Amino acid sequence: MTPRGLLISAPASGTGKTTLMLGLLAALRARGVVVQPFKSGPDYIDPAFHAAASGRASVNLDSWAMGPERLRGLVAAAEGADLILAEGSMGLFDGVALAGETGTGASADVAAMMGWPVVLVIDVSGQAQSAAAVALGFATMRPDVKIAGVVLNRVASPRHEALVRVGMAAVGIPVLAALPRNPAIAMPERHLGLVQAEEQPELAALLAEAGRFIAQHMDLDTLMAAAAGGALPAAEPLGLRPPADRIALARDQAFSFVYPHLIQGWRAAGATILPFSPLADEAPDPSADCCWLPGGYPELHAGKLAANSQFLAGTRAFAATKPVHGECGGYMAMGAGLVDAGGLRHQMLGLLGLETSFAKRRMHLGYRHAAPLVDYCGGGQAALRGHEFHYATILSQPDAALARVTDATGAEVAETGSYRRQPSGALATGTFFHLIAEAQ
């Protein structure tokens, strides 16, 4: 049976959702509670931290890109856990203007659909009783979304806490915890969010400290008692079509951004995943039927990638007869060259003519709907939903457009991806968006 759950959210980004989420996962795990984590929205960094803290793979739930059947199917994977904790993205009600498969991408959509009460994290620095007005507004915004209570973050003093509690009591909203500032559990960040979990050698100690901190300031039994939901209708299988039977998948610090539900879905459909590390100068397994280069941070490792002759030669040889696809960072690595933040150009695989630069950064962010114009790495030409988030600038893209791409409003997007056909007929393809699901 699907366990009951809670969704951790906030009025805005930067209020402490992830810190609370990781501390709760670590604290509950230390007590022997089996918690299944989820991430609402298209974030591909937080799930790795969830997995490290909980010991279970975390999965993205996205109401814009995923239909109800797929969402229920993913949540069904929590069977056997004692509790579900889902971390929201941005503010609780933040999404796009036009609904997609199930909703607008807002975390509130997922909370309402699953029946999970919301734990609202409020940064109370610089305010006292006024924080209650914020909490009351969130509690009444959508009748189908229930606020279980608030966690007061960045509390300055006992007097400050007492004043905020007075305000919350006046509007009838429970205070689940009051957290003082604690720089010892701050997570390092870079331009796409947190520094990746696998890049932090002290992560285990940081998570343990976060768990102790949350356990010290929160009644975990009260939190667990607030969970609800769990009675979900039966869901159909996920039906994620793998791009091939045997998939060579780049996996290391330069190529780490692939959604966990994609890999799980490919495996459930019978595909074999063959990981390799470009940073370790490894090439795709020749027995694979296709190669997939995920997103990540190739710009931070461009010099090493350009010098790894076995990776370059082996991937080029693979691409001569078999399809290769790259997403975002993987797409850039498939190009002719990449200019790093210092202005130095590094030669890449050259499977496509794409030239990109980080010397003049510009953020590209948003949901994407794509209608492929050619076979997508063996996956046919089904319409796709995904998400784009990068700072690279395109200097040159001489190859043919891979897809007609629009954003969540239906407006055309210039970053169409591209493809190049080898003499053998094999396709090299790439996109700046990360695939989430096939459109329904």
C-alpha positions in Angstrom: 0.0 0.0 0.0 1.2 3.5 -0.7 2.2 5.2 2.5 0.9 8.6 3.7 2.9 11.7 2.8 3.8 15.3 3.3 5.1 18.0 0.9 7.8 20.4 2.1 7.3 23.8 0.4 7.7 27.5 1.0 6.5 30.9 -0.2 9.6 31.3 -2.4 13.0 29.8 -3.3 15.9 30.3 -0.9 13.9 29.9 2.3 15.4 26.6 3.5 13.2 23.8 1.9 16.2 21.6 0.9 17.9 22.0 4.3 14.7 21.0 6.1 14.1 18.1 3.7 17.6 16.7 4.0 17.5 17.1 7.8 14.2 15.3 8.1 15.3 12.5 5.9 18.5 12.0 7.9 16.7 12.3 11.3 13.9 9.9 10.4 16.4 7.4 8.9 18.4 7.5 12.1 15.2 6.5 13.9 14.7 3.6 11.6 11.9 5.2 9.6 11.9 4.2 5.9 11.1 7.4 4.0 10.5 7.6 0.2 11.6 11.0 -1.1 10.2 12.7 -4.2 11.0 16.0 -5.8 8.2 18.1 -7.3 9.3 19.8 -10.5 12.1 19.4 -13.0 15.1 19.9 -10.6 17.7 17.2 -11.4 20.2 18.0 -8.5 18.2 17.7 -5.3 17.2 14.0 -5.9 20.8 12.9 -5.5 20.9 14.6 -2.1 17.6 13.0 -1.2 19.0 9.6 -2.1 22.1 10.1 0.0 20.1 11.2 3.0 17.3 8.5 2.8 19.0 5.5 1.2 16.3 5.4 -1.4 16.2 6.7 -4.9 14.3 10.0 -5.2 12.0 10.6 -8.2 10.7 13.7 -9.8 7.0 14.4 -10.0 6.0 17.1 -12.6 2.4 18.1 -13.1 3.2 20.0 -16.3 5.1 17.3 -18.1 3.5 14.2 -16.6 -0.1 12.9 -16.9 -2.0 11.6 -13.8 -1.4 8.0 -14.6 2.4 8.5 -14.8 2.4 10.5 -11.5 0.4 7.8 -9.7 2.6 5.1 -11.1 5.7 6.9 -9.9 4.3 7.4 -6.4 3.3 3.7 -6.3 7.1 3.0 -6.2 6.9 4.2 -2.5 5.3 0.9 -1.5 7.2 -0.6 1.4 8.2 2.8 2.9 6.8 4.1 6.2 6.4 7.7 5.0 6.6 9.8 1.9 8.3 13.2 1.9 8.2 15.3 -1.2 10.2 18.5 -1.7 8.6 21.3 -3.7 10.2 23.7 -6.2 10.2 27.5 -5.9 7.0 28.8 -4.1 4.1 26.4 -3.4 1.8 27.8 -6.0 4.5 28.8 -8.6 4.1 27.3 -12.0 3.5 28.3 -15.6 0.5 30.3 -16.9 -1.0 27.5 -19.0 -1.6 23.9 -17.7 0.2 21.0 -19.2 -0.5 17.3 -18.7 -1.9 17.5 -15.2 -1.3 21.1 -14.0 0.9 24.1 -14.2 4.0 22.5 -12.7 3.3 24.0 -9.3 4.1 21.9 -6.2 0.5 22.6 -5.0 -0.8 20.5 -7.9 1.1 17.4 -6.6 0.0 18.0 -3.0 -3.6 18.3 -4.0 -3.6 15.3 -6.3 -1.8 13.0 -3.8 -3.6 14.4 -0.7 -0.4 15.3 1.0 -0.6 18.1 3.6 2.0 20.9 3.1 4.7 21.7 5.6 5.3 25.4 4.9 8.9 26.7 5.5 8.8 30.4 6.2 12.0 32.6 6.5 11.0 34.8 9.4 14.1 37.0 9.4 13.0 40.6 9.5 9.5 40.0 10.6 7.5 38.7 13.6 3.6 38.5 13.8 3.5 39.5 10.1 4.7 36.0 9.2 1.2 34.8 10.2 -0.4 36.8 7.4 1.9 35.0 4.9 0.9 31.6 6.4 -2.8 32.5 6.4 -2.7 33.5 2.8 -1.1 30.2 1.8 -3.6 28.3 3.9 -6.5 29.8 2.1 -5.2 30.1 -1.5 -6.5 26.8 -2.7 -9.2 24.8 -0.9 -7.8 21.5 -2.2 -4.4 22.2 -0.6 -4.1 21.7 3.2 -1.3 23.3 5.3 -0.2 20.9 8.0 1.7 23.6 9.8 4.7 25.9 9.4 8.4 25.6 10.1 9.9 28.9 11.2 13.4 29.3 9.7 16.2 31.6 10.6 14.8 32.6 14.0 16.9 35.2 15.6 16.2 34.7 19.3 13.7 33.2 21.8 11.9 36.5 21.9 11.7 36.6 18.1 10.3 33.0 18.1 7.7 33.9 20.8 6.4 36.9 18.8 6.1 34.8 15.6 4.2 32.1 17.5 1.8 34.7 18.9 0.9 35.6 15.3 0.5 32.0 14.2 -1.7 31.2 17.2 -4.0 34.1 16.3 -4.7 32.6 12.9 -4.8 29.0 14.0 -1.8 27.7 12.2 0.4 25.1 14.0 4.1 25.8 14.4 5.9 22.5 13.8 9.4 23.8 14.5 11.4 26.9 15.0 14.9 26.7 13.5 17.7 29.1 14.5 20.3 30.0 11.9 22.9 27.2 11.5 25.7 27.9 8.9 27.2 24.5 9.7 24.5 22.8 7.5 24.6 25.3 4.6 25.0 23.7 1.2 27.5 25.1 -1.3 26.0 26.3 -4.6 26.9 27.2 -8.1 25.1 28.6 -11.1 22.6 25.7 -11.6 21.8 25.3 -7.9 23.5 23.1 -5.3 27.0 21.7 -6.0 26.3 18.0 -6.9 26.1 15.5 -4.1 28.9 13.3 -5.6 31.2 16.4 -5.5 31.0 16.9 -1.7 33.4 14.6 0.2 31.9 15.8 3.5 28.3 15.1 2.5 27.8 12.3 5.0 28.9 14.4 7.9 26.8 17.4 6.7 23.7 15.2 6.5 24.3 13.7 9.9 24.6 17.2 11.4 21.4 18.3 9.6 19.6 15.3 11.0 20.7 16.1 14.5 19.7 19.7 14.1 16.2 19.0 12.9 15.7 16.2 15.5 16.7 18.7 18.2 14.2 21.4 17.1 11.2 19.4 15.8 8.9 16.8 17.3 9.2 14.1 14.6 6.2 12.1 15.9 4.0 15.2 15.5 5.3 15.6 12.0 4.6 12.0 11.0 1.1 12.2 12.5 0.3 15.1 10.2 0.9 13.0 7.1 -2.1 12.0 4.9 -3.0 10.6 1.5 -1.9 7.1 0.5 -5.2 5.9 -1.0 -4.4 6.3 -4.7 -6.3 4.7 -7.6 -4.5 2.0 -9.4 -2.1 3.3 -12.1 -1.1 1.9 -15.5 2.6 1.0 -16.1 4.8 4.0 -16.8 5.3 3.0 -20.4 8.6 4.9 -20.8 9.9 3.8 -24.2 13.7 3.2 -24.0 15.8 4.6 -26.9 17.3 1.1 -27.4 17.6 -2.3 -25.8 21.2 -1.6 -24.7 22.0 2.0 -23.8 25.6 3.3 -23.2 25.0 6.1 -20.6 27.7 8.6 -19.7 27.7 8.9 -15.9 30.2 11.0 -13.9 30.6 14.6 -12.5 30.5 16.1 -16.0 27.4 14.1 -17.2 25.1 13.5 -14.2 21.8 15.3 -15.0 19.4 12.5 -16.0 16.0 12.1 -14.3 15.9 8.9 -12.1 12.5 8.0 -13.4 13.8 7.8 -17.0 16.4 5.2 -16.0 13.9 3.3 -13.9 11.4 3.3 -16.8 14.0 2.2 -19.3 15.0 -0.7 -17.1 11.4 -1.6 -16.3 10.8 -1.8 -20.1 13.7 -4.3 -20.4 16.5 -2.1 -21.4 20.1 -2.6 -20.2 22.0 0.4 -19.0 25.8 0.3 -19.7 27.4 3.3 -17.8 30.7 4.8 -18.8 32.8 7.8 -17.6 34.1 10.2 -20.2 36.1 11.9 -17.4 37.9 8.6 -16.7 38.6 8.4 -20.5 36.1 5.6 -21.1 34.2 5.1 -24.4 30.7 3.8 -24.9 30.4 0.0 -24.8 30.6 -1.2 -28.4 27.8 -3.8 -27.7 25.4 -0.9 -26.9 22.7 -0.1 -29.5 22.8 3.7 -28.7 24.7 6.2 -26.6 23.1 8.8 -24.4 25.2 11.8 -23.1 23.2 13.5 -20.3 23.5 17.1 -19.1 25.9 18.2 -16.4 28.9 20.4 -16.2 31.2 19.7 -19.2 32.3 23.4 -19.1 34.0 22.7 -15.8 35.9 19.8 -17.2 36.3 20.8 -20.9 40.1 20.7 -20.9 40.1 17.1 -19.5 37.4 16.0 -21.9 39.3 17.5 -24.8 42.4 15.6 -23.8 40.8 12.2 -23.2 41.6 10.5 -26.5 40.0 7.2 -25.8 36.7 8.8 -25.0 36.8 11.0 -28.1 38.0 8.3 -30.5 35.7 5.6 -29.1 32.6 7.8 -29.1 33.3 9.0 -32.7 33.8 5.3 -33.8 30.5 4.4 -32.0 28.7 7.3 -33.7 29.8 6.2 -37.2 27.3 3.3 -37.1 25.0 3.8 -34.1 22.8 6.7 -32.8 24.2 9.1 -30.2 22.1 11.6 -28.3 23.1 14.5 -26.0 21.1 16.6 -23.6 22.2 20.1 -22.7 25.8 19.5 -21.5 25.9 16.3 -23.5 24.7 18.2 -26.5 27.5 20.7 -26.0 30.1 17.9 -25.7 28.8 16.5 -29.1 29.5 19.8 -30.7 32.7 21.0 -32.5 33.9 23.2 -29.7 33.1 24.7 -26.2 34.4 28.0 -25.0 34.8 28.0 -21.2 34.2 30.9 -18.8 37.7 32.2 -19.3 37.3 32.4 -23.1 39.4 29.4 -23.9 38.0 27.1 -26.7 38.2 23.3 -26.2 37.7 20.9 -29.1 34.8 18.5 -28.4 33.5 15.4 -30.2 32.6 17.1 -33.4 29.6 14.8 -34.0 27.6 18.0 -34.6 28.7 21.5 -35.7 27.5 23.2 -32.5 29.8 25.8 -31.0 28.9 27.1 -27.5 30.3 29.6 -25.1 30.2 30.3 -21.3 32.3 33.4 -21.7 29.1 35.4 -22.2 26.6 33.7 -20.1 22.8 34.0 -20.5 20.3 32.0 -18.6 17.9 29.8 -20.6 15.1 28.4 -18.4 11.7 26.9 -18.8 9.5 24.0 -19.8 9.7 22.7 -23.4 7.3 20.9 -25.7 9.1 19.3 -28.7 7.8 17.7 -31.9 10.8 15.8 -33.3 11.4 16.1 -37.0 13.4 12.9 -37.3 13.7 9.6 -35.3 14.9 10.6 -31.8 17.6 8.1 -30.9 15.5 5.2 -31.8 12.5 6.6 -30.0 10.4 7.5 -33.0 8.9 11.0 -33.4 6.5 11.1 -30.5 5.9 14.6 -29.0 8.0 15.2 -25.9 7.9 17.3 -22.8 11.0 18.5 -21.0 12.8 21.3 -19.3 15.7 23.6 -20.2 18.1 25.3 -17.8 21.6 26.4 -18.8 23.8 29.5 -19.2 25.5 28.6 -22.5 25.4 30.9 -25.6 25.2 29.3 -29.0 27.9 30.7 -31.3 27.1 28.5 -34.3 24.6 25.7 -35.0 25.0 24.7 -38.7 23.1 21.4 -38.6 19.5 20.8 -39.3 16.9 21.4 -36.6 16.0 18.3 -34.6 12.5 19.4 -33.5 10.0 22.2 -33.4 10.3 23.4 -29.8 7.8 25.7 -27.9 7.7 26.9 -24.4 4.9 26.5 -21.9 3.0 29.3 -23.5 3.2 27.8 -27.0 5.8 30.4 -28.1 8.5 29.2 -30.5 11.9 28.5 -28.9 15.0 29.2 -31.0 17.0 26.4 -29.4 15.6 23.6 -31.6 18.3 21.1 -31.1 20.1 19.7 -34.1 21.0 16.5 -35.9 23.5 15.2 -38.4 23.3 11.9 -40.4 26.4 9.8 -40.8 27.2 8.0 -44.1 25.9 4.8 -42.5 22.6 6.4 -41.8 23.2 6.7 -38.0 22.0 9.9 -36.4 23.8 12.2 -34.0 21.2 14.2 -32.2 21.1 16.8 -29.4 18.9 19.1 -27.5 19.2 21.8 -24.9 16.2 20.5 -23.0 16.1 17.5 -20.7 13.5 14.9 -21.5 10.9 14.3 -18.8 8.2 12.3 -20.5 6.4 11.7 -23.8 3.4 14.1 -24.3 0.1 12.4 -23.8 
